[in-house]
Amino acid sequence: MVVSDNKRIAKNTAMLYFRMLFIMCVTLYTTRIILNTLGIEDFGIYNVVGGIVVMFTFLNSAMGASTSRFLIFELGKKDYQQLKKVFSASLSSHIAIAFIVFLLAETIGLWFLTHKLVIPEDRMSAAHWVYQFSILSAMASLTQVPYNAAIIAHEKMNVYAYVSIVEVVLKLITVYLLVIGGFDKLKIYAILVFLVSLTIAMIYRIYCKKNYEECSLSFHWDKILYKKLFSFSVWDSYGGLAIMGMGQGLNMLLNMFFGPTVNAARGIAYQVQAAISGFGNNFMIAVKPQIIKLYAENNVAQMMKLVFASSKYSFFLVYIFSLPLLLETSFILKLWLKIVPDYTVSFCRLILINELIWSMQSPIVTSFHAVGQIKVANLVCGSLFYLIIIVSYICLKMGFSPESVFVVTIVVSIMVQITELFLLKRLIIYSVRAYAKQVVWLCLLVMVVSAIFPYLLSTMLAPGFIRFLVVGFTCVITVVTSVYYIGIDKETRRIIVHKLKLQFRN
């Protein structure tokens, strides 16, 4: 059973990585073209205006987590009748949320856009176009969540890989039309992004309706089920709102204190972060169903073993790509973008450091979802995340640099990570000390040992393409070597050696 599950995780991770690498390559290319076509100011406007709509969709991620958890749980129990009820209830809830988001965005959000954001007067009309099409994109995404959750619950990750081919083609077409098109390019870009989002959403819906019997809307009023879904979502949304505030809230603060140019730097830095975080996130998408299903089967010991291992491997997957980026940030950004807005280099480095901290956190969060008791964790940790906005505002008001908000974020992220470990111990019997020793300590040791030689090379060699290649290659070698000899146990090393021998024999 365990071997079969591990193979499934490996296969699904491979499919998700194919998807991610495909999208990442195109995103890196298209971001450069879009930045150069729109210009720094319009690129910043798009990021900050679209961020207003994202603020109103915070409940979406909470409902998505709730939907995914309950669908996976019922599949683990093999209760297919209840599975249909969960999907219908979730879809009904998401339709209601989409309507609420529309009302909030067209009232409070519109007022905030018009009266609070720092946008040049001659670009306000284009900003409104971006805003309205961002609302439409958000509504399409909101009602799409239950379908995506169904695909993840069934662990059909290859679907994401296939649809990604379509998504990449559409993105390339978008960039081509943006370059050759006339009129206001910011307006055209907003329309094209919406059309791509809508097309991808429809493809996923059609697939789910054809392949999964539960993916149809048939309203059943089940008070207990709606109460469970709502309760789970409300408390998850509290933490989700705090995390959203950390991202989009800080984006608004940076705009209010420094204007749209800094928003452009922040937008680029978060695209880098999104590309790197994908290596850990895609691994977790493959692992998450197994963690929840193991708990549904009452196999807690095996579940925690998987949580420990996935925390560690998630960090390693993110770190192996983060290290060369941290050492060669300036060169990579110039090679990629040509036009590099001020603060982009420092933003990228700080955001990547925070991403490394978060990479270990996802399996712990999934454990709370598996148990279904998330109230205390979200209340405590969500409150800690709200400190980011408050402390960041104070720092900026006192005249600190834009980088200060990311330093605050890193400190609070460490506090949240420690807090979650002790809160989980109240729900599941496990050793926090064992986690610190087997996960945190090994991750830190791998990070320090593997970074020494590449760092020395980066200080000795002259900046340029040769140094980038040498440092990048050295990073991969030192990280892989450190992970093999320090980061994994003897049994895992034995399995790896055995697999490699079999491959060479064949």
N, C-alpha and C positions, 0 to 999 in steps of 0.2 A: 504493500500500500504506500509506504513512505517513498520507496524507489520510484514508483509510478508517479506520485505527486511531484517529486523532484524533477523528473523528466518533463512533466507538463509545465512546471515553472520555467525550466530551461528553454523549452520550445517556445512558450509564450513570450518570454523575455527576448528571445532571438527575433521573433516576428515584430515585436514592439520596437526593438532597436533598429531593425530595417526601416520601419516606418519613421522613426525619429531622425535617423541619419539622412533619409531621403528628404524629409521636410526641412531639416536644419541646413543642408547644403543650399537648397533653393531660398530659404529665408535669409541666409547670410548674403546671397547674391542680390535678392530683391530689395533688402534693406538698404544696401549701398545705392542702388539705382533710385529707389524712392527718396532717400535723403538728398541725393544730388538733384533730382527732378523737382521735388517740392521746395528744397531749401531748408536751412536750419529752423527758421522761424515757423514756417507752415508745418514742418515735421513736429515741432514742439507743440503747436496748437492742436494737432490731431491727437497727440498723446494725452494732453491734459483735458481736452473736451470729451474725448471718449472715456476718460477716467471718471467723469461725473456719472455717466450711465452705469459704469461698473460698480460704483458706490451703492446704487439702488438694487443691484443684483446679488448682494451679499447673502440673502436668504437662499439663493439658488444653489450655492455650493453646499449649504447645510442640508437642503432637501435632497441634493444629489447624493450626499454621503448617507443620508437616511434611507433613500431608495435602494442604493447599492447594498447597504448592510442587510436590509430585510429581504431583498431578493436572494442574495447569497445564502442567508441563514435558512430560508425556506427550501432552497435547492439542496442545502446540506442535510436538511431533515427529510427531503423528498416529499414534501407536502405541496403537490402541484395545484391543488384547488386553492389553497391559500396564496400561492404564488400569483395566480390570476388576480385575486383580490388586491394584493399588494401593488401590482403594476397599475391597475385601474385607479386605485386610490392615489397613487403617486402622480399619475398623469393628470388627474382632476386637480390635484393640489398645485401642480406646476402651471396649469392654465390659469388658475386663480392668481397665482403669484405674478405671472406675466401681466395680467390686467392691473394689478396693484402697482407694479413697477412702471407701467405706462402712465398711470395717474400721477405718481410721485415725480417722474421724470419731466412730465409736461407742466408741472406746477413749481415745486421747490427747486428742481434741477434747472429749469429754464430761468428762474429768477437768479440762481447762483451764477449761471453762465453769463447772464446779461449784466449783473451788477457787481460781481465780486472778482471774477477772473481778470487777469491782466492780459488783454488781447488788443492789438492795434485796431483802431476804429475801422480802417479800410479792409480788415480781414474778418470783421464781425459777421458779415453775411455768410462767408464761407464756413465760419465756425458753427453757425446755426445749421447749415447743411450737414456738416459732420455729426452734429449732435442728433439730429432727427434720424439719420440713417444708422447711427449707433444704437438708438432706441429700438429700431426695427431688428437689427442684428441681435440685440439682447433678448428680445421677445422670441425670436427663432431658437436661440440657444436655450432659453429657459424651458420651453416646451419639448426640447430634444433630450433633456437629461435622463428621463426614465428609459428611453431607448438605448442610450449609451450604457446605462447601468445594467440593462439586460444582457448586452453583449459581453460586458465584463463578468457578470455573474455566470454566464455560460462558458467563460474562458475561451471565447473565439477571437483571439487577438489577431489572427490573420486577416480578419475583416478590416481592421484598422489599417493594416499594411496595404491592402488592395485599394481601399478608398483614398489612401494617401497619394497614390499615383494620379488619381483624378484631381485631388486638391492641388498638387504641385503643378499640374498642367494649367489649371485655372489661375493659379497665382502668377505663372509666367505670362499667360495671356493678359492678366490685369496690368502687369508691369509694361508690357508691350503697348497696350492701349493708352496707358498713362503717358508714355514717352511720345507717342505719335499724335495723341489727341490734342485738340485745341481747348478753348474755353478755360475755365478755372480748374487747374489740375487738382487742387485740394478737394473740390466738390466731386470731380470725376472719381477720385480715389475712394472717397466715402461711399459712393454708389456701388463701385465695383467690389469693394470689400464686403458689402452687404449681400450682393448677388452670389458671391463665392460661398459665404456662410449659409445662405439659404439653400443653395444647391447641395452642399455637403450634408446638411441636416436632412433634406428630403431623401437622399440616398440611404442614409442610416435607417430612416423610418421605414422605407420600402423593404429593406432587407429584413428588419425585425418582424414586420407584419407577415412576411412570407415564410419565415423560418421558426418563429417562436409563437406558439399558440397563445401564450399569456399576453402578448403585446397587442392588445385591442382594448378600446375604451368601452367598458360596460359597467355603468355606475351601480355600485352596491354600497348602500349605507351601512357601514360596520363601525359603530361608534367606538368600540374598543380599538380597532385597527387604526382609525383616524387619530385617536387620542395618542396611541403609541408613536405613530409617524410624526404627529405635531409636536409631542413632547420631546422626542429625539431631535427634531429639527430646530425647535426653539432654543434648546441649550447649545446645540452645535452652532446655531447662527450667532449666538452671543460671542463665541470664540471666533467664528468666521467674520463677523463684523469687525472685531479687533484686528484680525489679520488683514482684512481689506483696508482698514484705516491705516495700517502700517504702510501699505503700498500706495493706494490712491490718496489717502489723507496726506501723506508726506509729499506726494506729487502736488497737491493743492498748496501746501505750505511753501514748497520751493517756488511755485509760481507766484504766490503772493509776495514773497520776499525778494526773488531774483528775476522773475519774468520767464517767458517761454523758451529762451535759449538754454537755460539750465534744465527745463523739462525735456528738451531734446537730448541732452547728455544723459539724463536719468532714463529716458525711453530706450536709448541705445544700450545702456548698461543692463537694463532688465531684459533686453533681447538676448544679450550674452548669457545672462543668468538663466533665462528660459531654455536656451540651448544646452547649457551644462547640466541644469537640474533634470533635464529629460533623461539623462543616463541613470539617475537614481529613481526618478518617478516611474519610468517605464518598467523598471525592475519591480517596483512596489505594486504596480497595477497587476503584474503577474502573480505576485506573492499574496496580495490582500485576500483574494477569494479563499486561498488555502488556510490562512490564519483564522478567518471567520468560520469556515467549515470545520476546522479542527475543534474550535470551541463548541460549535453546534453538536459535534459528535462527543463532546465532554472529554476530549483528549487534551487537557490543559498543559500537561508536561511537554508534549510534542509541540504544542502551539508556542510555548515560551522558548523552546529550543529554536524554533523557526524565527521568532521575533529577535532573539539575540543574533543569530546568523545573518538575518536580513538587514539589521541595523548596521552591522559591520561591513557587509558587502555593498550596501547602498553607499556608505561613505567612501569605500575604495573606488567604486565606479565613478563617483563624482570627482574624487581627488585626482585620479590619474589624468583627467582632462583639465582640471583646475590649475594644477601646478605649473605647466608651461604657460598658461594664460596669465597667471599671477606674475611670473618672471618676465614675460615678453609682452605685456599688455600694450605698451605704447606702439611697438612695431606692428603688432597684429592689427590694431585699430587703424593705423595709417595705411597698412596694406589692404585692409578690408574696405574702408570708407573713403580714403583720401582726405575728405573734410572731417576733422575730428573736433566736435564742440569742446569748449573748455569744461573741465571737471570730469570728462568722460573716463579718463584713465583711472583717477582715484575712485570714482563711483564704482567702476567695474571691479576693482580689487576688493573694496569693502563689501560689495554685494556677494562676491564669490566666497569670501570668508564666512559670511552669514549663511550662505547656501551649504557649506560644509557642515555647519552646526545643525542645520535643518535636516540634512540627509540622514542623520541617525535618528531623527525624531519620528519619522513617518510610521515605522512599525509599532512604536509605542502608542501613537494615536489610533492606529488600526486595532490594537488590543482593547482600547476603551470602547471602540465601535463594536467589536466582537462581543464583549460582555453586555453592551447595551446600556451601561450606566455612565453617562457622560456629563451629568449635571455638575458635579463638584469640579471635575477637571476643567470644563469650559468656563465655569464661574471664576475659578481661581486664576487659571492661566490667561483667560480672556482679559481679566482685570489687569494682569501684568502687562499684556500687550497694549492696553490703553495708555500705559505710562509712556510709550514711545511717542505718541502724539503730544502729550502734555510736556514732557521733558524736551522734546525736539523744538517745540514752539518757544519754550523758555530760552533754550540755547540760541536760536535764531534771533530772538528779541534782544538778547544780550550781545549780539554782534558776532557770534561764531560763524565759521565757514559752512557752506552747504554740506560738506562731508560729515559734519557733526551729527546729522540725523541718522546716518548709517552706523556711526560708532555707537550711538544710543541703541539702535536696533540690535547690534551684535551683543551688547551687554544684556539686554532684556531676553534675547533668544537663549542665552546660556542659563539665565534664571529660570525660564520656562522649562527647558530641558530637564534640569535638576528637579523641579517641582513635580513634573509629570511622572518621573520615576517613583517618587515616594507616594504619590496619589494612586498609582497603579497597584502598589503593594497592598493598599487597603482592599482591593478587589480580587487580586490573584496572589496566591502564595508563590513568591519567588524572591531571590536575593538581589537587592540593589547593589551590594558590594560585589557580587559575582558579575553583574552587568558592567559596573565600573571597571572591573579587572579584565573581563573577557571582551569587552567592546570598546569603551572609552579609552582605556590605557593603551590597548593594542593599536587603536586608530591614531592616537597621539604619537606613539612610538614610530609607527610606519611613516607618519607625516614628517617627523623631525629627521629621521635617518635618511629618508629618500630625498629630502630637499637640500641637504648639505652640499653635495657635489654639484648639482645643477646650478645652485646659487653661486658657488665659487666660479664656475665657468661663465655665468652671466656678468660677473664683475670683472673678469680678466679679458674677455673678448670684446672687440669693438662692435657696437650696435650694427645690425644689418641682417641680411637674409641668411648668411652663413652661421652667425651666432644663433639665430632662431632655429635653424635645422639642428645644430649641434645640441643646444639646450633642450629642445623638444624631444629629440631622440634619447638623450641622457635621462630626461625625466621619466620617460616610459620604461626604460631599463631599470632605473633605480626603484621606481614605484613597484613594478612587477616583482623584482627581486625581494624587496622589503616585505611585500604582501605574502610572498611564498614562504619566506623563512621566519617572518615575525607575525604576520597577520592571520595565518590559518593554522589549524592544529595538525598533528601528525597523521591522523586518520584521513583528513582531507588531502594532505600532500600525497599520501599513499594512493588514494583514488585517482588523483591527477596523473601521477606517474604511470599507473596501470593503464589508464585511458590512452595516454600518449604512446605507450609501448604497443598497444593494440592497433593504433592508427599507423604506426611505422611498419608493423608486420604486414598490415594489409596494403 
